[in-house]
C-alpha cells in the first residue's frame, strides 16, 4: 500500500484546526503556524467565497484534510459522490494528510452527523477494514482513521476498543490519527485505563495526534472540542510522545471558538512537549 | 448482524424505538442515558446548522421559540445528506403547516428567501458559457435555443414584502425600525450569486415570468412568440449574467 502514497507537502510540529472564525485573522496576520487542518466536508461541492478560502490557505500553508463524510463503519455503500468530490479536492490542493473516523454516521440514507462507535467484533473489524481499503484504492492514497470518543457500548463487543482500533489498522493497512482527548474521554466514560489503550496502539501507523477540550458533565465527559485541553489530557499526551516519539499534533477547537491567540497558546504548550521530547531523544 | 444493529440504533435515535436498548451494555449507564447523549448531540448539531441558515427567522420568532420550532422540525425530518449544509430546505413547508405561527402569514416566504440566500452562497461554481456566438445566430437558429439559469439562482415570488423584512432584520440593524406594511403588491425576487457576491434582485413581474419560462425549458422561439418585450428582456438578462449556458 505504501507505494500508493502521493507525494505532497509533509507536515510537522503543532498545527491548528482552521475554522471560519479565524479566516480573516489568518489572511491578515499570516501566523507562523506550521500547518492547518481543515474540515474538508465544509468545502466539498461548494463554490464562491467558501472555495476561495480553501484556495487561499492551500497557497500559504501545508494543509491536512479531516472529514466525517466517509462513514467508514456504515452498512450503506460507500458514498461515491462524496469520495469523488474528495478525490478532486485532493488532486487540486495536495493535502499532506487525509483523515476520517473509525465510526459510522448514518444508515439507510439517514445521517446523524455524529460519530457513532462500532461494536468491537470480528465482523465489524472486517467490515470497516474492507471499506477503508476500498476508500484508499479509490483515492489512491493511504488515509488516517481517528479513534472517536464514545458514550455507549454494545453487548456484542468481544474485544476492547484499543484492540479493535489496532486490529482494523492492521487489516486495512491504513494509518492512525490518535486523538488523545478522545482516548481520555472514552476511558473515563467506560472505566478503562487510558495508558493501557496507548500500550496497544501500533506506533508505526500513528501519523498524527489530536488534542482538544472536553466538558465535564458530572458522571461522564462530553467531547465538545470547545475548551482548552485539560490537564489529564496533557499528561496523557506526554505519555504518548514518550512512548511513540514525536508526531505532528493538532489543536482542535470546534465550538465556542475563541480568538486565534488562544489556540496559538495551546499549540505552544504542545510544541514545548514535542521539543523537550526531541531534546531527550537527541 | 451489523446492518440490523445500525437499523435498530437509528430507529431508537430518531423514532424512539426501544429495540436498541437490549443491544447496549448498561453496566455503567443505562441504555436510555447512552441514547440520550447521542440524541442531544444529533439535535443540537442540526439546530446549530439551522441557526446559521435562518438568522432572520430566528430574530423574528425570538431565540427560544425558534429553537422549539426547529426541534419539532428536526424530530420529524431526518437529515438525508452527508452534507449538513443541505439540511433544512423543507423548513418553509413545515412553517406553513405549523399552527403556532399561522398568524405570521409572511413567515414561510421569509424562510424560503433565507434558504435561497444560503443556497446561492454555498452552491458550487459554474463558470458561465461564452454567449458571444449567440449574437451571430440567425433568427431561425435562435428559435431553437434553450437557456439555462445560473446554478445559484432561485426565483421567488411572495404576496408579502419579504425582501424588506429580510433586509430590515439583518444582525447589524438596530431594533427600532419602522414597521413594514404587509399590504404591498406582490414582490418578484431573483436570489443568486455572481462570483463572490450574493444578490437579491427585485424585478418586475414580466421579467420574472420570462425567467420562469426559461426555467420551465421553453425555447427562445416560444418565448418570442408570447412576449412583446422579448428582445429587451433577453438582453437585460444576458447583461446581468442570469444565464449559465445555452443549448440548441
Interface residues (C-beta under 8 A of the other chain):
Chain A: X41 X42 X44 X45 X46 X47 X48 X49 X50 X51 X52 X69 X71 X74 X75 X79 X82 X104 X105 X106 X107 X108 X109 X110 X111 X112 X113 X114 X116 X119 X123 X124 X127 X151 X152 X153 X154 X155 X156 X157 X189 X190 X191 X219 X220 X222
Chain B: X1 X2 X3 X5 X6 X7 X9 X10 X13 X14 X22 X23 X24 X25 X28 X29 X31 X34 X35 X37 X38 X41 X42 X45 X46 X78 X79 X80 X81 X82 X83 X84 X85 X121 X122 X123 X124 X125 X126 X152 X193 X195 X196 X198
